[in-house]
């Protein structure tokens, strides 16, 4: 009945979820490399930031965060897809005209 077009917000959310999944894979597969890259970005204003080494627990926590990002991104994409495929929400709209 109504023309259902995906809104621009929906496209942005899907892109954000996909970006989260991609980052999650990178953080889960190569946590030390991703920590090194993020440290360079965050520590640009500091001296000797290249000499910092993450502890083992921090690397493990980064890997776990990556797995969580994968799960959250995939869940978001699934919910977005489920919302697009929904045909009817069970509500019937009936229009009646009244004459005054």
Secondary structure, DSSP 8 states (H G I E B T S, - for coil): -------HHHHHHHHHHHHHHHHHHHHHH-HHHHHHHHHHHHTTTSTTGGG----HHHHHHHHHHHHHHHHHHHHHHHHHHHHHH----S----------
